[in-house]
């Protein structure tokens, strides 16, 4: 996109010492703005023990910011933290320029990236809940939405919200929650169907842009060979929001479902986590989580902390985990490397995919047991079930039924105990 067609934005932050490296926070804010196709024309940070309750920054800095806005011709100011309704209102009155905070910026990105009905509902709920206490202060910021950010048009979302008063917004949230529950029921039904199949559930989780979708596509290509089953992968924050599930099978009758989920980020708005909870339940219900880490990023340890905190919030902190250090080819040689529950790979270069598959298989099939089953011909349809959901070593047709020697899950052993030969 041409630079002149991108909205010019100025970034502002207050370093209270709470963050180890505040420059990293500002850099990530710039990346978020870039993800929204904005042009960052300037930065301003102020060191303070605590943010100004009325203006977030000091009154002197407000005057300095006015001059910077004029000099850079910025049409929007984005603050690194979440602003209170009064701070938002006061800043816009002082600056005479639309103001946005980090939370609203992330919500904008999610709103523009949402493709499925479920994702659109989740994002709209989060946006309305964010808007509710900020109706007055957000008026100017929302009036600029709907096309100002290059091709990232909100398609009238901002204008529509301005027409709603508090009561109408609350009513709309109630309606959306009801519709989301209906849509989410179908997802839960699909998840229950996969669970009943006996095939292990594996979920990809991690910081945004760590390479989760690239890893899913690498496995689909290697084991399934189906191009149409691939998902969108792009080197940008929150390239995809939809949860995609693919069955991965190396034809050794040890398949598993692999789910790609929305990425996490530092200060991910609580409203988004709450709104996307039904989608993210895919992680909570998994047999195994692959935490994908961008090992080439100098801040990868902080990203891992953010991921761990978010997983705990989703009540998925106790699910078994494999740490997948992706993009390791950038900073180390002799890949892949497997060290306990850690593996160093390059999904883009397809290095270590087979080793990761073996590690997953070893983990999710660890509790499988070898059994012999004699299935009567009258119930022969169960044979196809075992062929799809268990590892079949032998099949023999006897006079009184079909004799199978399989390796299957404890659940299947309990479910089909009547067929097991002691």
N, C-alpha and C positions, 0 to 999 in steps of 0.2 A: 504494500500500500504506500502511496506517495506520502512523504512526511507532511506536506502542507495540508493534506486532507484529514490528518489525525488531530484529535482534540488535544490541545496543549494543557498539561496539568502540572501543578507545583506540589511537591510533597513536603509535609511538615511532621516532625516528631519531637517528643520530649523524652530525654534520657534521664530516668530517675535512678539509674544504677541497678535496677531490678534485672536487666538483661546483661549477660556476660559481655556480649559484643553488640552494641546497638546498631552499628553500621550494617550488620547482617540483617537486622530487622528492616532497615530502610531499603536495603538492596532487594529484599524479598517484596517489599511494598512496590518498588519500581517494576519488578517482574510481574506482579499482579496487574499493574496498570498497563504494561505491555501486552499482557494476555487479554486485556480489554481493548486492545488496539488504540491505546492512548500514547501520546508523545510526552515524555517527562522532560520538562524544560528547566527544572531547578529543584534543589533540596534546601531544607532549613531544619536544623536541629537545635534544641536548647537543653542544657543540663540544669535540672532542678531536682530538689529533694522530693517534690510532689507536684503533680500537674495543677495548674490554676483552675479552681473550681468553676470560675465564671467563663474563662476564655481558653482554657487548656494550656495556652502559652502565656508568657508575661505581656503586660500592656505595651512595653517597649518593643517587644518582638512583633506585636501586631502591627505597629507602625512600620517596622522594617519589612514585614511581609507584604504590606500594601504596596510599598515601593517595588518590591521584587515582582509582584503580580503585574504591575504596570510595565516594568522593564522587560519582562519575558512574554508579555501578552497572554498569560495563562488565563484560560476561561473556567478553570475548576481547580480547587484546592483540596487535596486529599490528606487526611490526618492518619497517622500510623495506628492510633488507638481508637477504640470505640468511644464516640462522643456522647455525652448526656444530652437530652433534649434542650436544656438551657444553654449548654456550651454551643450546640449547633446553631441555635437561634441567635445568640449573642455574636458569634463569629460572622455569620452571614450579614448581620446588621452592621458590623464594624467594617468588614472587608468589601461589602457590596459585590460579592462574587459568590457563586454557588459553592457549597462546601459538602464534602463527602468524607466519611470515615472508612476505616479498613473493612469493617463489617459490611457496610453497604456496598463497597467495591466487590467483595467476594460474592455477595448476593447477586450483584449485577452479572458477574461471570457465570454463576450457576444458572441464572435466568436465561442467559443467551445460549448456554450450552445444552440445556435440557431438551431432549428430543422426544422421549416417550411421555405418554399421558401421566404416568405415575411420577416421573421426575418433575414434570411441569407443576403438578399439584403440590408436591413436596416443597418446591422452591417458592411457589406463590404463598403457601402458608407461612413459611419462614419470613418472607418479605413483608407480609401484612402484619405479622406479630412485631417485626422490627419497626414498621411504620406507625403502629398504633400510638405509642407515647410521643411520637415526633411529628405529628401532623402539621403543626405550625412551622417548626424549624426546618422541615424538609421541603417546604413548598417550592422554594427556588431551585433546590437541587433536583427535585423530581421533574420540574417543568422543563429542564434541559434534556431529559431522557427521551429516547424514542428515535434516535438517529444521529445524535451529536458525536458519538464515538465511532466514526467510520462506518463500517458495515455491520457493527454489533448493535443493530437496532433492537430496542425493547418492544417494538411493535405496539406502542401505545400503552405499555404497562404503567409507566409513570403517570401519564395523563389520566388513565382510568382510576388510579388510586386517589388522585387529587379530588375526584368527584364524590368520593365516599366520605361520609362523616364517621365518627367513631362508632356509632351504633351499627351502621351499615357494614363497616369493616368486621366488627365482631360477628355479625350475622353471616357474612361471607366466609369467615374462618370456619364457622360451624358447618356450613354447607360443604366446604372443601374437605374438611376432616371426614365427613360422612362419605363423600365420593372416594377419598383416598382409602378409606377402610374397605370399600367395595373392591377397588383395584388391588389393594394389598392382599385381600383374601385369595385372589387367584394366584399370587406369588407364593403364599403360604401353602396352597394346595399343590403347586408344582414342587415346592420344597419337600412336602410330606411324601409326594409320589417318589421323589428321588431317594428319600430316606428309606422308604419301604422297599426299595429295590435291593437294599443291602450293599450298594456300591458306596465306598467311602466318599465323603464330602471334603474337599480341600479348597481353601479360600486364599486369594492373594490380598495382602494388606500392606500399607506402607505410605510413606510421604508422597505427595503428588509429584509426578514426573520422575519417579524412581525407576520406571520401566516395567510396571506390572502388565500393561497391555502387550508390550513387546514380548514379554516372557510367555504370556498366554498364546500369542500368535506363533511363537517359535515351537511350542509344544504341539499346537494344532497342526502345523506344517509337517513336523517330524513324524508324528504318530497317526494323524488322521488324513493328512494330505488333501484337505478340503479348503481351497482358497476362500470360498464363500462363507466359511465359518469363522474367518478372522474378524477381529474387532479393530476399531480405529486406534491407531497409535501415532502420536505426534509429540515432538519435543517442545512441549509447552505445559503450563500449569493447568490442571483440570481439563485435559483434552477430552475426557469422557466422564460422564456422570452415571450412566446406566450400568447396572450389574448384569454382566453376561456370564452364562454358565455353559461350559463345553465338556463333553465326555471325552476323556483322554484314554486311549487304549493302544497298547503296544502289541496286541494280538496274543498275549500270553495269558489271557483271561484274568488279568489283574487290573481292571480299569478303575478310574476314579473320576469324579466330577470336579472340574476346576472352575472356580468363580472369580471373575475380575470385578473388583469393587471400587467405589469412588475413593480417590486419594485423600489423605489427611494433610493438614497444614497447621503451623503455629497459629494459635489464637483462632482456630476454626470456630465460627459463630455457633454458640450453643443451640440457637434456634435451628440451624441447619442439621446439626447432629440429631436433634430431636425429631425434625421433620423427616429425615432420611433413615430413621430407626428401623422402619419396616424393611427397607432395602438392605441395610447393614446387618439385619438379623441373620443374613446368609453367613456372616463371619461367626456370629455367636453359636450357630448350630453346626459348625464345621467339626470334622474329626481332626483336622490339622490346619494350621495357619502358616502360610509362607510369608514371612515379613520381608518384603523386598526393599533393599537398602541401596541407595546410590552411593557406592563406595568411592566414587571419584569426587564427590562433593566434600569439601573440607569440613562442612558442618553436619556430616552424616550422623554423628553421635547424638547431636541435639535433635535431629529428625527422628532418630530411633526413640528418644525419650518422649517426643510428641506422640508418636505412634502408640507406644506402650500406654500412655495416659488415656488416649482416645479409646483404645481397646478395653481398658478397665471401665471407662464410662459406659461402654456398650455391653459390659458384663461378659467380655470374652477374654479376660486376662488369664484365665486358667486353661484355655484350650492349648493343647500341645503345639509347639512352634518349631519351624526350621527357619534360621536366619539366612536369607539369600543375599549375599553381597554382590550386587549387579554392577556392571560397568567396571569390573575389576581389571579389565585389560588395559585401562587407561593408566593405572599406577602400579601394576605388578605383572610379572611374567609367570610362565609355567602353570597355566590354568588348564583344567579346573583344579581346585583344592578343596578337599572335604575334611573337616575337623569337627567330629562329633555331630552336633546339630547345626553346624555352620558350613556353608559352601560358597566358594568364590567363583563367579561365572561372568559371562558376557552374553546376555540374551540377544543383543543386536547382531553379534558375530556368531551366534549359535554355538558358543563354547560352554560346555558343561551341562547341556540340556539332558543328555542321557544319564549322566551321573546324578543330576537332580531327580530325574524320574526314579532311578533306583533307590535314592534316599527316601523319596516319598513313599514308594511301594513298600520298602522295608518298614517304614513307620506305621502306615495305616493298615498294613496287613499283619502286623506283629502278633495280634491276638487271634489270628485265623488258625483253625485246627483241621487236621486230616481226619476224615471220617469215611465210612463206607455206608451207602444207603441202598436199600432194595425198594424200588418204587414200582408198585403194581401197574400193570398195563392200563387199568381203568383210570389211573391218575398220571398217566404218562406225560401230560402237559407240564408237569413240574420239572421234567428233564431239561426242557428248553430254558426254564428259569435258572437252573444251576449252570447251564452252558453260558448264560449271559452274566451271571452275578457271582460265580465262584470259579476257582481253578479246577478244572476237570482233568484228572490224570488218566482215567480209563472208563470205558463204557462197555458193558457186556449184557447181551440179551439172553436171559435165562428163561426157564419154563414158567416161573411164577412172577417174573417182573424184570425190570432193568436194573442191573447192578452198577452203581456209580462209585468211584473213588474220587473224592473231592477235598479241596481245602476251602472252608467257608467260615463265615463270621459266627460268633457266639449266638447272635440273634437268630440266624438261620438254623443253627444246631438246635436251639430251643423250639423254633417254629416247626421244624420237620423231624422232631425227635422220634415220631412214630415209625419213620422209615429207617432209622439208624440201626445198623447191626452191631450188637455188643461184642 
